[in-house]
Amino acid sequence: MTPRQNLKVLGINGTQVQEEIVSVRIRLKRFGTNKRPYYRIVVMDSRTKRDGKALEVVGLYHPIEVEEKQVRLDTERIQAWLQQGAIPSPTVKRILNKHQIFLT
């Protein structure tokens, strides 16, 4: 069964119900003021808005800071989410590859 197919699940009264599979993404959530942004690297349902509720915060990205302080990552949690099928956004993918968290 591919990840994009719907699952058939038994409902309360024994009837079959279609359950939608949700795509989980690792992406940036914006914070800060005008012209001074910083981002949290979060795991979110792909259907939520950019600043919607996150499932988990797995890192921080400060593009204005000096190079050493720009990124903080929880590599164990990121690896766990990637193994469960979370898809990183293109920007997050660049950040992860830059910090040797290679995607399989």
C-alpha positions in Angstrom: 0.0 0.0 0.0 1.5 3.4 -1.0 1.5 6.3 1.5 -0.9 8.3 -0.7 -3.7 5.7 -0.7 -6.6 5.9 1.6 -7.0 3.4 4.5 -10.1 1.5 5.1 -10.9 1.5 8.8 -13.8 -0.1 10.7 -16.1 2.5 12.1 -18.0 2.4 15.4 -20.8 0.2 14.1 -18.6 -2.1 12.0 -19.0 -0.2 8.7 -16.0 0.7 6.6 -14.9 4.3 6.8 -12.4 6.1 4.6 -9.6 7.7 6.6 -7.3 10.2 5.0 -3.5 9.9 5.3 -2.0 13.2 6.3 1.3 14.3 4.9 3.6 15.6 7.6 6.2 18.2 6.6 9.3 19.7 8.3 9.2 23.5 7.5 9.9 27.0 8.8 7.5 28.9 11.1 8.2 32.7 11.1 8.7 34.8 14.2 10.3 38.2 14.8 9.6 41.7 13.7 9.7 43.5 10.3 13.1 43.0 8.7 14.3 41.0 11.7 12.9 37.5 11.1 13.8 34.3 12.9 12.3 30.9 12.3 11.5 27.8 14.2 12.0 24.5 12.3 8.8 22.7 13.0 7.0 19.5 12.1 3.5 20.3 10.8 0.6 18.8 9.0 1.0 19.9 5.3 -2.5 21.5 5.3 -1.9 24.0 8.1 -1.0 27.6 7.5 2.6 28.8 7.8 2.1 30.1 11.3 -0.4 27.4 12.4 -0.1 24.9 15.2 3.0 22.7 15.0 3.2 19.1 16.1 6.8 19.6 17.4 9.6 22.2 17.3 12.8 20.5 16.2 15.1 23.5 15.7 15.7 27.2 15.3 17.0 29.3 12.3 18.2 32.9 12.8 19.4 34.1 9.3 20.7 37.4 10.6 23.0 36.0 13.3 26.6 35.2 12.8 27.3 31.8 11.1 27.9 29.8 14.3 24.7 30.9 16.0 22.4 30.7 12.9 21.0 27.2 13.4 20.2 24.9 16.3 18.8 21.5 15.5 17.5 18.5 17.5 19.1 15.9 15.2 17.6 12.9 17.0 14.0 14.2 16.6 14.6 15.2 13.0 15.9 11.8 12.1 13.0 10.2 13.9 10.5 12.3 11.9 12.3 11.6 8.6 12.2 7.9 9.3 8.5 8.2 9.9 8.0 9.8 6.5 8.1 13.5 7.1 9.0 15.5 4.1 11.3 18.6 4.5 10.6 21.8 2.6 13.3 22.9 0.1 14.7 25.5 2.5 14.8 23.0 5.5 16.4 20.4 3.2 19.2 22.9 2.4 19.7 23.6 6.1 19.8 19.9 7.0 22.2 19.0 4.2 24.5 21.9 5.2 24.6 20.4 8.8 25.3 16.8 7.6 21.8 15.5 8.2 21.5 13.7 4.9 18.1 12.6 3.6 17.8 9.0 2.5 
